[in-house]
Amino acid sequence: MKPLAVAAWSMITPLGEDDATIDALFEHRAAFSPQASQWKLRNPMAAVMPERPRHAARDGQWQRYLATSVTRKVLDALAMDIPQKRDRCAFVFATSYGHLIDDGDGDTMSTWARDCVRSLRSDLDPIVVGSGCSSGSDALGVAAAMLDCGTVDTAIVVAVDIVTAAKRLAHSTLGTMTAGDHKPFDIGRSGMLLGEASAAVALMRSEACPAHRGELVGIGAANDAFGLTSPDPSGLSVRLALDRALVAAGLNYGDLALYLAHGTGTQLNDELEAKVVADVFADNEMLAMVGTKGALGHSLGACGVVEFILLLQMLNRQRAPATIGLTDPIGSVAARFAGPDGRRLSGPYGVSVTLGFGGFNTALIARASLQMRNAPASPFDDRVKVSV
C-alpha cells in the first residue's frame, strides 16, 4: 500500500485530552477509580472520564458527545469545508456496542454515528465498523482501502466506546475482568479492567500532505475463527496479521522498533501474544514492547485508534514508556519492556496489534513523522537519530 499521512488527530481518555494521555503514561499515572454498581462485580474499578456534562447524562448522549468532540477538533485542524469536499471525503466510525445494550432508545449501530456527522453540518452517511476489540483498527483499514483505491481524498476515522453497566457485568461474569490489578504481561495477571475513550484520525495520501504527524504504512488482518472469546493458541492468525502488514509496508520484522501490544492482562491473550512476539521477533533484539491498558483500561472498540495514536507519539518521541501494572513480566519477552525511565527506540517504524473477540486480529504499522525522522540528534533530548 502507499503510505497514508496522519494529517490530524484528537483523543480524549480518562487521563486527559490529546497530548495529556501520552504525558501521563511517561509519568506512570493510571486512570482507574472505583465506580458504583448495583451488581456484585469482580472489581469495582474502571477507567472513566472524571465527569460528564449535564447534557450528556445518558449513555447515548455521552457516546455522541465524545465522538463529536474529537471529530470537531480534527476538522478544525484541517480547516476543511465538508460540504465543498463531500464527494471526496468519508467518515468511518467504530465502536463495539457503545451505549446500545444499556441505552439503545431506538438506536442502531449506525444512527448514533449519523447523528454525530449531522451535528457537524454534513449530510454524508458514515460507515460504521463493529468487530469487537479490533473495531478501531479495522476502521482505519476500511479508510485506508478507500484512500488507496482513490475513492476519497480524506478519510476521518472516529472510534469511541464507553463504560456501561452491561459491559461491566458481562466481563465480570465472563471472568475476563480481573479481581485485582490490571497487570499486562505479568506472570500474576488475572484479567482486565474496562476503560472508555474517544479518538479521531484524519488520513490522506502522503503526497498530498507533506506536513503530517506520522504515517500509516501497512495494514494486515486475519480471523482465526477459533471461538467467540478464546483465541487460537497456535497464534497463527496473529502472525498472519503481522506478516500481511509487513508485506503491505514493504518491511520485515527486523525493521520494527516498537510493538504496542493488545495486552489485555488475561491469561490466554497475553500468553498467546508473548509467544508470537518471542517467535517472530527472535532476531530483532532492539524491538521494544509496551502495553497501555494497565493505565487506560480496555476501551474495546476504541482501543485500536487510541493505541495507533499513542504508537505515533512514541515513535515521534523515539521513546517507549514503562508498562504500567507490570512488575514481573513473562520471561520470553521480559527484556523488551522499558524500565521506569522509559526506553529509547532504534528506528522510525512500529506496530500496534489488536486481538478481538471472535478472532478479529489486526496489525497497523506506523512510521514517525518526516520532521522527527529528519531531526538531528540533540544533546538536550533523548531522541535517537534514525535514517529511513
Secondary structure, DSSP 8 states (H G I E B T S, - for coil): ---EEEEEEEEEETTEETHHHHHHHHTT----EE---SS--S--EEB--S---GGG-SHHHHHHHHHHHHHHHHHHHHT--TGGGGGGEEEEEE-SSTTHHHH-TT--TTHHHHHHHHHTT-----EEE--GGGHHHHHHHHHHHHHHTTS-SEEEEEEEE---HHHHHHHHHHT-B-SS---TTBTT---B-BB-EEEEEEEEEGGG-SS-S-EEEEEEEEE--S-SSS--TT-HHHHHHHHHHHHHHT--GGG--EEE------HHHHHHHHHHHHHHTTT-TT-EEE--HHHH-B-GGGHHHHHHHHHHHHHHHTEE---TT-SSB-GGGGGGB-BTTBEE-SSSEEEEEEE-GGGEEEEEEEE--HHHHH----TTS-------
